[in-house]
């Protein structure tokens, strides 16, 4: 069986990492399954191409389509698929007309606007939908008309190979007296204005903690495609001090190792928040200004599972105060970690999604043989 992943490539790297988690689950359940990636070059951000290759895949690149090249290019990119899985890229569904032998499974994002209703002619043609959110986010009412095609799996989490916290810290060379603050920059997927405000407030808060209560604190920034993107951020010096560690895009196991080792995770995107909660890493949430991240973060805040700042509330002083509370009040932080873990984990997760894809693929293969 050949499964082709088509992740959203115009946003953050979470769509690539989520489909890679699904790919590993498919191979775990059925080692004969082959998985490839197709990336839409019209919308592609370079960080997502790099992330796909870090996951171990050399993606096929879908070039700009025209009436003249459409059929041939689509067959070259998708023609050997038994199942196509798109992660928030269902706008490519019309290409199915060129590869009618393939089933199509979609992983939708929580509606940013009214696109779940606006896209219903596309969605009516899907074989299945995977809803990969914690129950805190809820199922949008627009999906009710496709209730028979929706499988609610909960977040995709593949954490079996992640070591415990002490081993993770040892692997990264962190000393016990050095608190680690972690944030994944990811090329500012929610816009440069929001991203600059987050990084500036984060740096200012970390600097304030080093001057006062936590002089050994170290700040680690992940998924920085180019250090130049940190230049010009208000409040951040062009020459970063030695207590700031800048890392590029890294394979998912390495990113999970950093999340496990962190004393504090600044949670912005949905996948990062899911992983932080599942790994019981203390979090302060600054959700990106779209519905899925806001609903998840507000739900965790409502259940006293993590402090949360809306964009308008963000400042170095506010973050510094929240960081101190999480780092210094261990009993309350431990209780928050338990609540966050229980609210995010559970359900069938990625294995349930993989079983659904395998079932649909088997039906499609049987129909073709018949």
N, C-alpha and C positions, 0 to 999 in steps of 0.2 A: 504494500500500500504506500502510495506517495502522498504526503501531506505538505502543502505549501502555505507558509505563513506570510501574511501581508499586513504588517503592523503599520499603524499611523506613524509617519516619519516627519511630520511638521511640528510635533510637540516635543515633550521630554522623552527620556530614554525608558520610561516605565513601560511603554507599550512593547518595546523590543524585549525587555527583561521578562515581561509577563508571558509573551509567546514562547520565549526560550524555556521558561519553567514548564509550560505546557509540552513543549517538544521533549524535554527530558522525561516527563511523565509518560508520554506516548511510547518512548523507547524503553522505558522501564517495564511497562505493561506488555509491550510487544516489540522485542528487539529487531524484528524484520521490517518495521516501519522506517521509511526514508523521509527525511524532513529537509526542505529547502526554504529559502527566503526570497521574496520579491519585494524590492523597494521602489517606490514611485519617485523618479528623479525630478519630476515637476515640483514636488513639495518637499523634497529631501533636505533635511538639515544634516551637515556632515557628521555631527556627533552621533547620529543614529546609524549611519553606515559604519562608523568605527565601532559602535557598541555591538552591532550585528557580528562583525568579524571577531570582536573580543569574545563573543559567545561561541565561537568555533564554526561559524558559517561564512561561506563566500557567497554573498547574495547575488541574485540576478537583478539587473537594473532595468526597470521599465522606463523606456525613453518617452519623450512627448509623442502623443499619438495623433495621427491624422487619418483622414478617410482612406488614404492610399496605403498606409502601413499598418493600420489597426489590426486586421485579421492575422497577418503574418507575425507581427510583434507579440500579440497576445498568445498565439499558439507557441511561440518560442519561449515565452516566460511562464506560461501556465498550462501548456498543452499536455504535460504528463501527469497532472494532478488528478488524484482520486477525490481528495477533499481540499478545498481552499478555506483557510481560516483567516478572516480579517479581524484585526483588533482596531476598531474605530476607523476603518477604511472602507466602509460599505459603499462609498461613492463609486468604487470601481466595479460594483456588481454588474453593470451593463456589459462588461467584458465577458460575462458568462455565456453570452450568445455565441461567442467564438470558441468556447470550450464546453459544449453542453454535456460532456461526459462527467464533469466534476460536480460533486456536491459542494454546497457553500454554507459555512457556519460563521456566524458573526458574533463578536464580543463588543457590544455597544458601550459607549460611555454614557454616564448619566447626562440627560439633556442639558446642554449649555443654554440653548434657547428653546425653540419649538421644533427642533429638527427630527425628533422621534415621530412626531405626527407628520411633518412635512415629507419625511422619507418613507411613509408607509407603502407606496407602490413598490419601492425597492425591497422593503422588509417582508412584504407578502411573498416574495419569491425565495426567501431564505429557507434552507432546510431546518435550521435550528438557531437559537440564540443562547449564549452563555452569559448569565448575569453574575459577574465576579466581584461583588461588593459585599461588605459586612451588612447584616440586617439593619444597622444604624442608619444606613443611607436610604433604605427603602426601595421598593420597586415602583418606577414611575407608572402612573395610570395609563399613559399612552401605550404601554406594552400589553394592556389587558386584551386587546383584540388579537394578540398573538400568544395568548396564555398557553396554548397547547404546544407551542414551539420553544418556550422559555424554560431553561434549567437554571435554577438558582444554586450556584455552587459555593458561594462565598469566595474570599480572596484566594488567589493562587500562592501557596507558600510551599517552598521546598527547602527545608532547613535541616534535614537529617545530617548533613556533613559539617555543620557549623560547630566548632568546639565550644566548650564552656568559656565563661568570661575570663577567668584567670589564664587559660591557655591562649585565648585570643589576644589578650594584652601582652603576654610573653612573646607571641609570634610577631607582634608589631614593635617590640622593644620598649614598651611603656613601663615606667617605674610606678610603684604604688602611690607615690606622693604627687604624681602628675595627672590631674584630671584632664580628660580628653573631651573636647567639644567638637561635634561633627556636623557638617552640612554639605550636601551635594548641590553644587552650583548648576550643573546640567545646561550650560549655555542659556540661562535665563528663559525657561520655556513659557513663563507667564508675562513676558515683556521686560525690556531693560529697565523701565522706570520702577516697576515692582521689584525686580531682581536687585537693582542697585540699592534700593531702600532696605531690603532684607540684609544684604551683605554689609552695608554700612552700619546698620543697627547691630548686627551680630559682632562685627569687629569692635565697635565702640563698647559693647557690653563685655566682650572678652577682655579688652584692655582695662576696663574698670575693675573687673574681678582680679586681674593680675596686680593692679596697683593696691588692692585692699585685702580681700579675704582669701584669695586663691592665687598666690604669686607664681605657682608652678603650672598653672593651667596652660594647655596647648590646644590650638585650634587647627583642625584638619579640614581641608576643603577638597571634596572629591569631584570627579567629572568636570575638570577644568580643561577644556580643549586646548586653550592657549592662555598662558599667564597674562598676555596683553589684555584679555577681556576684563581683568581685575583693575587695570589702570583707569583712572578717571572716575572710579566709584567714590562719591562724596564720603569723606570720613575715613578712607582707607589710603594709607601711604603708597606711593608708587613702588618704593623699596620695602618689601614686607620684612618684618623682624623674624628672627630665627625661631620664634615660638609659633609661627604660622607655617603649616606644612601643606603644600599644594600638590595634589595628585591629578593625573589625567583620568580618562575613562578607563575603567578596569573591569576585568571579568566579574560576573556576579558573585562567585564564591569569595573573592577578595573584598568586594563591597560589603557582603554580609559579615565577613570577619571584622571589618571596621565598625559596623553597626553593633555587633556583639561586644566589642571592646570598649565602646564609648561610654563615658559617664553621663553624657547628655547629647541627645540628638535633636537638632532643629528640624522638625518635620514640616515639609511643604507640599510635596506631591503624594498622591494616594498610595502608590506602591511602597514608598519609603515609610509612610506611617504604618501601613499593614505590617511591614517587616520589623519595624521597631517595636510595635506592640507584641508581635509574636515572639520576638527574642527577649522580651522583658527589659528593654533598654529605656531608661528615663527619657521622656520627650517634653519639649516645649513646642507647640504647634503655631506655625504662621502659614495658614493654608493659602494656596494660590487662589486668585479671585475667579474661580469657576465653581459650578454647583457641586460636583462630586467631592472636591477637596473641602469645600466649606461645610457641606452636610456631614461628612465624616468627622471633621475637626470639632464642629459644634456638638455633635453627638457625644464625642469623647469628653468634651468639656462639661456638657450637661450631666454626665455620669461621674464627674470628678475623677476622670482617668488621665487627664493631662491638662496643663494650662494652655490656653489658646488666645492668640491675638489676631483680631481682624486687621486688615491692612492699615486702616486709619488709626489704630491704637499702637502701632509699632514705633518704638524709639529705643535708643541704647539704654536709657535708664530703666524702661519697663522690662526689657529683656534681662538686664543685669539683675533686677530684683527677682524675676521669675527663676533665673538660673541659680541664684543663691538659695532660694527656697527649696528647689529640687535637690541641690547638692548637699545642703546642710540638714534637712529634715528627713532623715533616713526612714523613719517609721512611716510617715505619711507617703513618702515616695514609694516605698514597698507596697503599700496598699493601693496606690494609683496603678502601679505596674500590674498587679493582680487583676484590677478591674479592666484595664486596657486589654490585657491578654484574653480575658474571657469574652469581651465584646467583639474582638476581631477574629479569633480563631473559632473552630467548630464548623460543622457542615462538611460537605463532601470535598470541597476545595479542588485542587488541580487534578487529583485522581478522578473525581467525578466528571470533570470536563474532558479528560483524556478518554474515559470510557465512552462518553457520548460521541466523541469524534471517531473512535474506532468502530462503534456500532453503525454510525451513519456511513462510514467508509465501507464496511463489510456489506451493507445493503446495496450500496452503489456498485461494488464489484460483482456481487451476485446477479444484479439486474443486467449488467453488461455481459456477463458470461451467458445468461439465459438468452 
